[in-house]
Amino acid sequence: MVRVRTVDRRLFLLIEIAARCLSREADVRLRVEAGVTASQSAVLFLLLQRGERRLSSIGAMLALSAPAVTGLVNRMQSAGLVVKRKDPQDRRGVLVDLSETGRGAAEAANRVLRNLNAGLDEQLGEDKAGVVCDVLTQLVLSKNG
């Protein structure tokens, strides 16, 4: 592997390309094995782990704009993956939860993503995978904090 001089590094570009490649691989496997897209799996996983959420909370946690999360959740509702209801605490708000179909898809997607993560751990090795995880976490927290 050729080592690029520090001045020539294009970290943003490399991160973007890596993310695109990984997303494409995940999207194919998620569609085949769980019947959902990578974007849908993120919402499903969030609801599986944390339960019913407001649209605004989903957007904030997944770094999606309000229109993007609304469109995504509406498509997921049409596909029978989630159910929406008015928030009884704030009638302007909408709560989103998994449907039974969505719960099954979330569990299948979770298995796919665990396998993808295990593959990355194996490919990178435990030490490098830990460093990548720490660095990416730091980047996300600095941009969302």
C-alpha positions in Angstrom: 0.0 0.0 0.0 1.4 3.4 -1.0 1.7 5.9 1.9 0.5 9.4 1.0 2.5 12.3 2.3 0.6 14.3 4.9 0.4 17.4 2.7 -1.3 15.3 -0.1 -3.8 13.6 2.1 -7.4 14.0 1.2 -9.0 12.8 4.4 -12.5 14.1 3.6 -12.4 12.5 0.1 -11.1 9.2 1.5 -13.7 9.1 4.2 -16.5 10.0 1.7 -15.4 7.3 -0.7 -15.1 4.7 2.1 -18.5 5.6 3.4 -20.0 5.3 -0.1 -18.4 1.9 -0.7 -19.5 0.6 2.7 -23.0 2.0 2.3 -23.5 0.4 -1.1 -22.3 -3.0 0.3 -24.6 -2.6 3.3 -27.6 -1.5 1.1 -27.3 -4.5 -1.1 -27.0 -7.0 1.8 -29.8 -5.2 3.8 -32.2 -5.3 0.8 -31.5 -9.0 0.2 -31.4 -10.2 3.7 -33.8 -7.8 5.6 -35.8 -6.2 2.8 -34.9 -2.7 3.8 -32.5 0.1 2.8 -29.5 1.2 4.8 -31.4 4.4 5.7 -34.5 2.5 6.8 -32.3 0.1 8.9 -30.9 3.1 10.8 -34.4 4.2 11.8 -35.4 0.6 12.6 -32.4 0.0 14.7 -33.0 3.2 16.7 -36.6 2.2 17.3 -35.6 -1.3 18.2 -33.0 -0.1 20.7 -34.8 2.9 22.2 -38.5 2.4 21.5 -41.0 4.9 20.2 -39.5 8.2 19.2 -40.6 11.6 18.0 -39.8 12.5 14.4 -37.6 15.3 15.6 -35.7 12.9 17.8 -35.1 10.5 15.0 -33.8 13.4 12.8 -31.5 14.6 15.5 -30.0 11.2 16.3 -29.5 10.3 12.7 -28.4 13.8 11.5 -31.3 14.1 9.1 -33.2 17.3 8.3 -36.9 17.4 9.2 -38.0 17.0 5.5 -35.7 14.0 5.1 -36.8 12.2 8.2 -40.5 12.9 7.4 -40.1 11.5 3.9 -38.2 8.4 5.1 -40.7 7.6 7.8 -43.6 8.1 5.5 -42.1 5.7 3.0 -41.5 3.2 5.9 -45.1 3.6 7.1 -46.3 2.9 3.5 -44.1 -0.2 3.5 -45.6 -1.3 6.8 -42.4 -1.0 8.8 -43.5 1.7 11.3 -46.6 3.1 12.7 -47.2 6.8 13.5 -49.4 8.5 16.0 -50.0 11.9 17.4 -48.0 12.7 20.5 -50.5 12.9 23.4 -48.1 15.3 25.2 -47.9 17.6 22.2 -50.6 17.3 19.5 -48.3 18.9 16.9 -45.7 16.1 17.4 -45.7 12.7 15.8 -44.5 9.5 17.5 -43.0 6.7 15.5 -42.8 3.0 16.5 -42.0 -0.3 14.9 -44.8 -2.4 13.5 -44.5 -6.2 13.9 -43.2 -6.3 10.3 -40.7 -3.6 11.2 -39.6 -5.4 14.3 -38.7 -8.5 12.2 -37.0 -6.3 9.6 -35.1 -4.5 12.4 -33.9 -7.8 13.8 -32.8 -9.1 10.4 -31.0 -5.8 9.6 -29.3 -5.9 13.0 -27.9 -9.3 12.1 -26.7 -8.0 8.7 -25.0 -5.0 10.3 -23.4 -7.2 13.0 -21.9 -9.3 10.2 -20.7 -6.3 8.3 -19.1 -4.9 11.5 -17.4 -8.3 12.2 -16.0 -8.3 8.7 -14.6 -4.8 9.2 -13.1 -5.9 12.5 -11.5 -8.9 10.9 -10.2 -6.9 7.9 -8.7 -4.1 9.9 -7.7 -6.0 13.0 -8.9 -5.2 16.5 -6.4 -2.4 17.2 -7.0 -0.5 13.9 -10.7 -1.1 14.1 -10.7 0.5 17.6 -8.7 3.5 16.4 -11.1 4.0 13.4 -14.1 3.7 15.7 -12.6 6.2 18.2 -11.7 8.7 15.4 -15.0 8.5 13.6 -16.8 8.9 17.0 -14.8 12.0 17.7 -15.6 13.4 14.3 -19.3 12.8 14.7 -19.4 14.2 18.2 -17.5 17.3 17.2 -20.0 18.0 14.3 -23.1 17.2 16.4 -22.0 18.8 19.7 
